[in-house]
């Protein structure tokens, strides 16, 4: 049985970006702070002279997940020390189309492993990217 889509109770912010010419064009935000050339990576036969949607998704997910982890840590009154999240986003074939898989690797060197892992699991429950992808793509969350 499929779940109903999540309906926002309160809208906090809306990001607006426009991409032209697909993977071989440009992506820009409405405020002009992001304006990047897009190009398929060499691994997919492109020239690699620009970023690609998977890199943009990886950067967004890593940043969002790091913030979610910070949110959970503050709520639990845990001082984490430095935290870094690396997102590996893989594109591959799925039936007639394409799909994604994500690996989130967290570095939280100042916390004991069990406490760091508990924070990771809690952050995975509150992160909007995790909530958007849950049940749709494989996401592996672990300590680096």
N, CA, C and O of each residue as an XYZ file, in Angstrom:
576
protein
N       0.845     -1.173      0.000
C       0.000      0.000      0.000
C       0.891      1.237      0.000
O       1.790      1.349      0.833
N       0.656      2.158     -0.914
C       1.489      3.364     -0.979
C       0.995      4.411      0.007
O      -0.184      4.470      0.357
N       1.942      5.234      0.439
C       1.618      6.295      1.384
C       1.148      7.525      0.631
O       1.495      7.728     -0.532
N       0.362      8.335      1.301
C      -0.040      9.616      0.726
C       1.132     10.573      0.809
O       1.942     10.485      1.732
N       1.231     11.486     -0.143
C       2.315     12.477     -0.068
C       2.194     13.329      1.194
O       1.098     13.576      1.696
N       3.344     13.768      1.687
C       3.367     14.653      2.846
C       2.855     16.023      2.416
O       3.278     16.562      1.393
N       1.940     16.580      3.207
C       1.441     17.929      2.958
C       2.039     18.837      4.022
O       1.909     18.579      5.219
N       2.694     19.900      3.575
C       3.338     20.823      4.518
C       2.296     21.498      5.397
O       1.273     21.976      4.907
N       2.559     21.534      6.686
C       1.674     22.215      7.623
C       1.899     23.723      7.560
O       0.963     24.510      7.695
N       3.147     24.107      7.355
C       3.502     25.519      7.267
C       4.664     25.637      6.292
O       5.669     24.942      6.437
N       4.535     26.502      5.310
C       5.604     26.712      4.338
C       6.586     27.727      4.915
O       6.204     28.841      5.274
N       7.873     27.324      4.999
C       8.889     28.173      5.601
C       9.728     28.914      4.568
O      10.174     30.032      4.825
N       9.948     28.311      3.413
C      10.817     28.900      2.393
C      10.620     28.128      1.100
O      10.396     26.917      1.125
N      10.700     28.813     -0.019
C      10.638     28.164     -1.325
C      11.851     28.581     -2.134
O      12.065     29.770     -2.372
N      12.644     27.610     -2.555
C      13.787     27.870     -3.434
C      13.273     27.829     -4.869
O      12.425     27.006     -5.213
N      13.798     28.729     -5.700
C      13.395     28.773     -7.104
C      14.643     28.713     -7.974
O      15.528     29.561     -7.866
N      14.704     27.712     -8.830
C      15.823     27.557     -9.758
C      15.272     27.166    -11.122
O      14.268     26.462    -11.229
N      15.948     27.636    -12.153
C      15.559     27.310    -13.523
C      16.753     26.706    -14.232
O      17.858     27.247    -14.185
N      16.522     25.577    -14.891
C      17.557     24.942    -15.709
C      17.135     25.056    -17.166
O      15.979     24.808    -17.509
N      18.074     25.431    -18.015
C      17.814     25.500    -19.448
C      18.701     24.490    -20.164
O      19.844     24.270    -19.764
N      18.194     23.899    -21.183
C      18.916     22.931    -22.031
C      19.366     21.682    -21.279
O      20.400     21.103    -21.612
N      18.610     21.262    -20.274
C      18.872     20.008    -19.575
C      20.274     19.896    -19.012
O      20.777     20.830    -18.387
N      20.910     18.744    -19.236
C      22.234     18.466    -18.687
C      23.352     19.201    -19.399
O      24.506     19.120    -18.979
N      23.038     19.909    -20.457
C      24.077     20.624    -21.209
C      23.730     22.104    -21.327
O      23.857     22.696    -22.399
N      23.297     22.689    -20.230
C      22.895     24.087    -20.238
C      23.391     24.833    -19.021
O      24.575     24.788    -18.686
N      22.466     25.524    -18.357
C      22.784     26.294    -17.155
C      21.671     26.093    -16.143
O      20.528     25.795    -16.490
N      22.043     26.265    -14.873
C      21.056     26.288    -13.791
C      21.296     27.566    -12.998
O      22.423     27.884    -12.618
N      20.200     28.292    -12.760
C      20.288     29.564    -12.034
C      19.160     29.653    -11.026
O      18.049     29.178    -11.260
N      19.474     30.278     -9.889
C      18.437     30.573     -8.911
C      17.883     31.959     -9.180
O      18.544     32.794     -9.798
N      16.667     32.199     -8.711
C      16.012     33.482     -8.967
C      16.732     34.662     -8.329
O      16.576     35.796     -8.784
N      17.523     34.414     -7.275
C      18.261     35.507     -6.627
C      19.644     35.712     -7.242
O      20.362     36.635     -6.856
N      20.023     34.858     -8.195
C      21.300     34.995     -8.881
C      22.501     34.478     -8.107
O      23.623     34.558     -8.606
N      22.304     33.951     -6.903
C      23.441     33.491     -6.101
C      24.024     32.178     -6.616
O      25.196     31.882     -6.384
N      23.216     31.401     -7.306
C      23.716     30.186     -7.939
C      23.507     30.339     -9.438
O      22.394     30.600     -9.894
N      24.565     30.177    -10.188
C      24.510     30.258    -11.651
C      25.634     29.379    -12.168
O      26.793     29.792    -12.203
N      25.282     28.155    -12.570
C      26.303     27.189    -12.944
C      26.070     26.611    -14.330
O      24.937     26.426    -14.776
N      27.187     26.332    -14.996
C      27.141     25.609    -16.255
C      26.894     24.140    -15.948
O      27.433     23.601    -14.981
N      26.083     23.499    -16.770
C      25.788     22.085    -16.608
C      26.409     21.302    -17.756
O      26.394     21.746    -18.904
N      26.948     20.145    -17.439
C      27.520     19.257    -18.455
C      27.517     17.844    -17.915
O      27.757     17.628    -16.727
N      27.248     16.882    -18.780
C      27.343     15.497    -18.326
C      28.779     15.184    -17.919
O      29.722     15.700    -18.519
N      28.949     14.337    -16.898
C      30.305     13.969    -16.484
C      30.972     13.096    -17.550
O      30.302     12.472    -18.374
N      32.271     13.070    -17.513
C      33.018     12.228    -18.456
C      32.593     10.764    -18.367
O      32.555     10.061    -19.376
N      32.273     10.308    -17.150
C      31.870      8.913    -16.946
C      30.597      8.559    -17.717
O      30.330      7.386    -17.978
N      29.809      9.587    -18.083
C      28.585      9.360    -18.861
C      28.749      9.841    -20.294
O      27.763     10.044    -21.003
N      29.997     10.024    -20.722
C      30.246     10.416    -22.104
C      30.250     11.910    -22.364
O      30.346     12.336    -23.515
N      30.147     12.711    -21.316
C      30.150     14.161    -21.481
C      31.555     14.724    -21.429
O      32.535     14.000    -21.252
N      31.625     16.052    -21.590
C      32.941     16.699    -21.541
C      33.359     17.050    -20.118
O      34.524     17.374    -19.886
N      32.432     16.993    -19.160
C      32.774     17.272    -17.769
C      33.102     18.726    -17.486
O      33.662     19.038    -16.435
N      32.762     19.625    -18.409
C      33.096     21.042    -18.239
C      32.011     21.827    -17.511
O      31.812     23.011    -17.782
N      31.329     21.192    -16.615
C      30.306     21.850    -15.809
C      29.888     20.891    -14.717
O      30.331     19.743    -14.676
N      29.039     21.366    -13.843
C      28.524     20.482    -12.806
C      27.368     19.688    -13.400
O      26.964     19.932    -14.537
N      26.839     18.743    -12.639
C      25.718     17.946    -13.134
C      24.673     17.805    -12.030
O      24.969     18.066    -10.864
N      23.464     17.398    -12.382
C      22.396     17.320    -11.391
C      22.729     16.429    -10.189
O      22.302     16.715     -9.070
N      23.487     15.353    -10.415
C      23.827     14.476     -9.298
C      24.750     15.183     -8.303
O      24.618     14.993     -7.094
N      25.680     15.994     -8.805
C      26.553     16.764     -7.906
C      25.743     17.795     -7.125
O      25.972     17.993     -5.932
N      24.807     18.446     -7.790
C      23.974     19.441     -7.104
C      23.123     18.777     -6.030
O      22.978     19.311     -4.931
N      22.559     17.610     -6.346
C      21.762     16.871     -5.371
C      22.635     16.429     -4.198
O      22.222     16.529     -3.043
N      23.843     15.941     -4.495
C      24.765     15.508     -3.443
C      25.110     16.667     -2.511
O      25.109     16.502     -1.291
N      25.405     17.833     -3.076
C      25.748     18.998     -2.253
C      24.566     19.414     -1.383
O      24.735     19.701     -0.198
N      23.381     19.445     -1.966
C      22.191     19.827     -1.212
C      21.873     18.845     -0.105
O      21.578     19.244      1.022
N      21.933     17.550     -0.425
C      21.618     16.531      0.581
C      22.643     16.570      1.711
O      22.265     16.507      2.881
N      23.935     16.674      1.384
C      24.973     16.714      2.422
C      24.776     17.906      3.346
O      24.869     17.769      4.566
N      24.505     19.076      2.773
C      24.313     20.280      3.591
C      23.060     20.163      4.454
O      23.084     20.497      5.639
N      21.976     19.693      3.864
C      20.718     19.566      4.594
C      20.853     18.546      5.725
O      20.394     18.786      6.842
N      21.481     17.417      5.433
C      21.650     16.375      6.446
C      22.522     16.872      7.593
O      22.242     16.579      8.756
N      23.572     17.618      7.277
C      24.420     18.189      8.321
C      23.643     19.131      9.233
O      23.838     19.135     10.449
N      22.762     19.927      8.637
C      21.919     20.822      9.438
C      20.928     20.038     10.288
O      20.679     20.394     11.440
N      20.360     18.968      9.725
C      19.428     18.134     10.490
C      20.140     17.495     11.682
O      19.575     17.403     12.771
N      21.381     17.056     11.471
C      22.158     16.470     12.554
C      22.421     17.512     13.644
O      22.320     17.211     14.833
N      22.757     18.736     13.233
C      22.958     19.813     14.197
C      21.693     20.122     14.982
O      21.749     20.376     16.185
N      20.556     20.099     14.302
C      19.263     20.343     14.945
C      18.987     19.287     16.021
O      18.602     19.614     17.144
N      19.188     18.025     15.661
C      18.957     16.930     16.605
C      19.932     17.028     17.785
O      19.537     16.833     18.934
N      21.191     17.327     17.503
C      22.194     17.441     18.565
C      21.826     18.560     19.545
O      21.913     18.377     20.759
N      21.413     19.717     19.016
C      21.010     20.827     19.897
C      19.817     20.432     20.760
O      19.785     20.742     21.951
N      18.840     19.751     20.172
C      17.650     19.332     20.918
C      18.023     18.370     22.043
O      17.380     18.364     23.093
N      19.055     17.558     21.829
C      19.509     16.589     22.842
C      20.621     17.169     23.719
O      21.163     16.482     24.585
N      20.955     18.448     23.482
C      22.007     19.135     24.240
C      23.350     18.404     24.143
O      24.054     18.227     25.137
N      23.684     17.985     22.914
C      24.948     17.299     22.642
C      25.848     18.239     21.855
O      25.439     18.787     20.831
N      27.069     18.424     22.331
C      28.063     19.198     21.588
C      28.830     18.217     20.717
O      29.517     17.329     21.223
N      28.709     18.381     19.406
C      29.278     17.402     18.483
C      30.727     17.655     18.122
O      31.447     16.719     17.776
N      31.170     18.899     18.195
C      32.455     19.239     17.610
C      32.265     19.295     16.103
O      31.130     19.371     15.631
N      33.353     19.258     15.335
C      33.221     19.369     13.880
C      32.478     18.171     13.277
O      32.682     17.022     13.670
N      31.617     18.479     12.316
C      30.840     17.458     11.620
C      30.989     17.692     10.125
O      30.884     18.826      9.659
N      31.233     16.631      9.376
C      31.181     16.749      7.918
C      30.375     15.579      7.372
O      30.458     14.455      7.866
N      29.603     15.872      6.351
C      28.773     14.875      5.692
C      29.192     14.831      4.227
O      29.234     15.862      3.556
N      29.495     13.657      3.743
C      29.802     13.455      2.327
C      28.675     12.635      1.731
O      28.351     11.557      2.229
N      28.075     13.149      0.657
C      27.012     12.423     -0.040
C      27.554     11.894     -1.355
O      28.036     12.657     -2.193
N      27.473     10.597     -1.527
C      27.807      9.951     -2.798
C      26.483      9.637     -3.482
O      25.726      8.789     -3.010
N      26.202     10.313     -4.585
C      24.956     10.102     -5.324
C      25.293      9.384     -6.620
O      26.072      9.880     -7.435
N      24.704      8.219     -6.801
C      24.962      7.386     -7.970
C      23.718      7.326     -8.846
O      22.610      7.116     -8.352
N      23.907      7.510    -10.141
C      22.816      7.339    -11.097
C      23.022      6.014    -11.813
O      24.152      5.636    -12.124
N      21.942      5.321    -12.069
C      22.032      4.051    -12.766
C      20.717      3.722    -13.440
O      19.742      4.463    -13.324
N      20.701      2.619    -14.135
C      19.486      2.231    -14.853
C      18.526      1.497    -13.929
O      18.935      0.741    -13.048
N      17.245      1.738    -14.153
C      16.160      1.080    -13.429
C      15.076      0.794    -14.463
O      14.387      1.706    -14.921
N      14.933     -0.462    -14.820
C      13.929     -0.807    -15.832
C      14.169     -0.028    -17.111
O      15.255     -0.091    -17.686
N      13.166      0.703    -17.555
C      13.248      1.495    -18.779
C      13.872      2.873    -18.565
O      14.175      3.575    -19.530
N      14.065      3.259    -17.308
C      14.543      4.612    -17.018
C      15.810      4.633    -16.183
O      16.686      3.780    -16.322
N      15.883      5.619    -15.322
C      17.056      5.826    -14.489
C      16.641      6.024    -13.041
O      15.510      6.422    -12.760
N      17.558      5.746    -12.123
C      17.301      5.922    -10.707
C      18.557      6.382     -9.999
O      19.633      6.453    -10.593
N      18.408      6.692     -8.731
C      19.514      7.162     -7.910
C      19.694      6.266     -6.691
O      18.755      5.609     -6.241
N      20.899      6.250     -6.170
C      21.210      5.643     -4.874
C      22.115      6.633     -4.153
O      22.932      7.308     -4.779
N      21.968      6.714     -2.842
C      22.736      7.676     -2.043
C      23.443      6.967     -0.902
O      22.889      6.082     -0.249
N      24.674      7.378     -0.685
C      25.437      6.951      0.486
C      25.836      8.226      1.214
O      26.517      9.082      0.650
N      25.410      8.353      2.475
C      25.786      9.493      3.310
C      26.819      9.020      4.321
O      26.549      8.144      5.143
N      28.008      9.614      4.246
C      29.087      9.268      5.160
C      29.326     10.441      6.091
O      29.603     11.552      5.638
N      29.221     10.202      7.383
C      29.376     11.262      8.372
C      30.681     11.111      9.130
O      31.074     10.008      9.508
N      31.337     12.224      9.344
C      32.519     12.264     10.195
C      32.172     13.130     11.403
O      31.905     14.325     11.273
N      32.182     12.507     12.577
C      31.906     13.197     13.848
C      32.960     12.700     14.837
O      32.637     11.969     15.773
N      34.209     13.092     14.635
C      35.321     12.466     15.370
C      35.338     12.696     16.877
O      35.963     11.925     17.604
N      34.670     13.734     17.359
C      34.744     14.022     18.794
C      33.689     13.304     19.627
O      33.681     13.426     20.852
N      32.797     12.554     18.973
C      31.768     11.826     19.722
C      32.087     10.338     19.758
O      32.682      9.804     18.821
N      31.692      9.666     20.840
C      31.809      8.204     20.855
C      30.958      7.615     19.718
O      29.913      8.161     19.366
N      31.413      6.520     19.166
C      30.759      5.929     17.993
C      29.259      5.678     18.212
O      28.454      5.995     17.337
N      28.879      5.125     19.348
C      27.461      4.818     19.578
C      26.613      6.087     19.617
O      25.491      6.097     19.109
N      27.136      7.152     20.211
C      26.404      8.411     20.273
C      26.307      9.041     18.880
O      25.261      9.577     18.515
N      27.382      8.980     18.110
C      27.386      9.513     16.749
C      26.389      8.762     15.871
O      25.661      9.377     15.090
N      26.354      7.442     15.996
C      25.416      6.645     15.199
C      23.970      6.946     15.579
O      23.102      6.987     14.707
N      23.699      7.155     16.853
C      22.340      7.496     17.293
C      21.919      8.846     16.706
O      20.775      9.011     16.283
N      22.843      9.805     16.682
C      22.542     11.107     16.076
C      22.265     10.962     14.577
O      21.352     11.594     14.046
N      23.053     10.130     13.902
C      22.844      9.904     12.469
C      21.444      9.370     12.198
O      20.748      9.860     11.309
N      21.035      8.374     12.959
C      19.722      7.782     12.748
C      18.605      8.786     13.045
O      17.596      8.820     12.340
N      18.785      9.598     14.082
C      17.787     10.615     14.409
C      17.732     11.687     13.320
O      16.645     12.132     12.950
N      18.878     12.103     12.810
C      18.915     13.110     11.749
C      18.246     12.582     10.489
O      17.588     13.344      9.780
N      18.398     11.305     10.199
C      17.798     10.695      9.018
C      16.266     10.721      9.101
O      15.587     10.660      8.076
N      15.728     10.811     10.313
C      14.275     10.882     10.487
C      13.725     12.299     10.307
O      12.549     12.466      9.984
N      14.565     13.325     10.513
C      14.064     14.701     10.424
C      14.524     15.440      9.172
O      13.919     16.450      8.811
N      15.566     14.974      8.503
C      16.091     15.660      7.320
C      15.050     15.656      6.194
O      14.541     14.593      5.839
N      14.726     16.826      5.626
C      13.743     16.868      4.542
C      14.145     16.044      3.315
O      13.285     15.454      2.661
N      15.432     15.998      2.999
C      15.879     15.186      1.853
C      15.666     13.707      2.165
O      15.218     12.951      1.303
N      15.983     13.289      3.387
C      15.766     11.894      3.774
C      14.286     11.554      3.718
O      13.907     10.482      3.245
N      13.451     12.463      4.201
C      12.014     12.220      4.183
C      11.473     12.179      2.748
O      10.554     11.414      2.454
N      12.037     12.995      1.864
C      11.587     13.017      0.472
C      12.004     11.756     -0.284
O      11.294     11.305     -1.184
N      13.141     11.195      0.076
C      13.655     10.040     -0.662
C      13.249      8.705     -0.040
O      13.328      7.668     -0.699
N      12.818      8.722      1.216
C      12.516      7.472      1.929
C      11.475      6.649      1.171
O      10.395      7.132      0.829
N      11.837      5.396      0.924
C      10.922      4.499      0.219
C      11.002      4.620     -1.296
O      10.375      3.844     -2.016
N      11.773      5.593     -1.783
C      11.882      5.816     -3.221
C      13.243      5.402     -3.767
O      13.327      4.859     -4.869
N      14.314      5.653     -3.006
C      15.655      5.276     -3.433
C      16.402      4.721     -2.220
O      16.043      4.987     -1.073
N      17.445      3.947     -2.499
C      18.272      3.401     -1.424
C      19.161      4.503     -0.865
O      19.895      5.152     -1.610
N      19.097      4.715      0.453
C      19.955      5.679      1.125
C      20.656      4.953      2.274
O      20.013      4.480      3.211
N      21.971      4.875      2.186
C      22.788      4.232      3.207
C      23.446      5.328      4.038
O      24.232      6.119      3.514
N      23.131      5.378      5.320
C      23.664      6.394      6.227
C      24.607      5.711      7.206
O      24.218      4.771      7.900
N      25.868      6.193      7.260
C      26.811      5.566      8.187
C      27.967      6.500      8.518
O      28.194      7.512      7.854
N      28.685      6.124      9.564
C      29.892      6.870      9.934
C      31.012      6.509      8.961
O      31.151      5.363      8.534
N      31.802      7.524      8.629
C      32.931      7.299      7.713
C      34.043      6.585      8.442
O      35.085      6.299      7.852
